[in-house]
């Protein structure tokens, strides 16, 4: 995939996996909350696609996941996107 235009103002990420119940348990979340895997698997099924029981690695657009000066990956509250911002994909092939 080729991104041809990005007016979002976001700090995008391709390294952080989709949220799942295991991560939430590790973080100490005790009550149930709808998370990425809960949303994506039924979404795939609704359009006839199969995800083989797994959620693929996401392209996290419009988030706030910068690299910190010490070389670690940060995670900040609140997206940095701008109202009306978008990301456009080019035609591949």
C-alpha positions as CSV (number, residue, x, y, z in Angstrom):
1,X,0.0,0.0,0.0
2,X,1.2,3.5,-0.8
3,X,0.0,6.5,1.0
4,X,-0.1,9.5,-1.4
5,X,-1.4,12.2,0.9
6,X,-1.6,12.8,4.6
7,X,-3.2,15.9,6.0
8,X,-4.1,14.2,9.3
9,X,-1.4,15.7,11.5
10,X,-1.3,12.4,13.4
11,X,1.7,10.4,14.5
12,X,1.0,7.0,12.9
13,X,2.2,3.6,14.1
14,X,2.7,0.2,12.6
15,X,4.3,-1.5,15.5
16,X,1.7,-1.7,18.3
17,X,-0.6,-4.8,17.9
18,X,-4.4,-4.5,18.1
19,X,-5.7,-4.4,21.7
20,X,-6.9,-7.7,23.0
21,X,-8.1,-9.1,26.3
22,X,-4.6,-10.3,27.2
23,X,-3.1,-6.8,27.1
24,X,-6.0,-5.4,29.0
25,X,-5.5,-8.0,31.7
26,X,-1.8,-7.3,31.8
27,X,-2.6,-3.6,32.3
28,X,-4.9,-4.4,35.2
29,X,-8.3,-3.8,33.5
30,X,-10.8,-5.9,35.5
31,X,-14.1,-4.9,33.9
32,X,-15.0,-5.8,30.3
33,X,-14.7,-3.2,27.7
34,X,-15.1,-3.5,23.9
35,X,-11.7,-3.7,22.3
36,X,-10.1,-3.8,18.9
37,X,-10.4,-7.6,18.5
38,X,-14.0,-7.6,19.6
39,X,-14.8,-5.0,16.9
40,X,-12.7,-6.3,14.0
41,X,-13.5,-10.0,13.9
42,X,-17.3,-9.5,13.5
43,X,-16.6,-6.7,11.0
44,X,-14.6,-9.1,8.8
45,X,-17.3,-11.6,9.0
46,X,-20.0,-9.1,8.1
47,X,-18.3,-8.5,4.7
48,X,-17.6,-12.2,4.1
49,X,-13.9,-12.0,5.0
50,X,-12.1,-14.4,7.2
51,X,-9.4,-13.4,9.7
52,X,-8.5,-17.0,10.7
53,X,-9.4,-16.2,14.3
54,X,-6.7,-13.5,14.6
55,X,-6.7,-9.8,14.1
56,X,-4.0,-8.7,11.7
57,X,-1.4,-6.1,12.7
58,X,-3.1,-2.7,12.4
59,X,-2.0,0.5,10.7
60,X,-2.7,2.8,13.6
61,X,-3.7,6.1,11.9
62,X,-4.6,9.3,13.8
63,X,-3.1,8.2,17.1
64,X,-0.4,9.9,19.1
65,X,2.5,7.3,19.3
66,X,5.7,9.2,19.0
67,X,9.3,8.0,19.4
68,X,10.7,9.5,22.6
69,X,14.2,11.2,22.6
70,X,15.7,8.2,24.4
71,X,14.6,5.9,21.6
72,X,11.6,4.3,23.3
73,X,8.2,4.3,21.7
74,X,5.8,6.6,23.5
75,X,2.1,6.5,23.9
76,X,0.3,9.8,24.5
77,X,-3.3,10.5,25.4
78,X,-5.4,12.1,22.7
79,X,-4.8,11.9,19.0
80,X,-2.9,14.7,17.3
81,X,-5.1,14.6,14.2
82,X,-6.7,17.8,12.9
83,X,-10.4,18.2,12.2
84,X,-11.1,17.2,8.6
85,X,-7.7,15.6,8.2
86,X,-7.3,12.4,6.1
87,X,-5.0,9.9,4.7
88,X,-5.3,8.9,1.0
89,X,-4.1,5.6,-0.4
90,X,-2.7,5.5,-4.0
91,X,-3.6,2.9,-6.5
92,X,-1.1,0.0,-6.3
93,X,-0.5,-1.9,-9.5
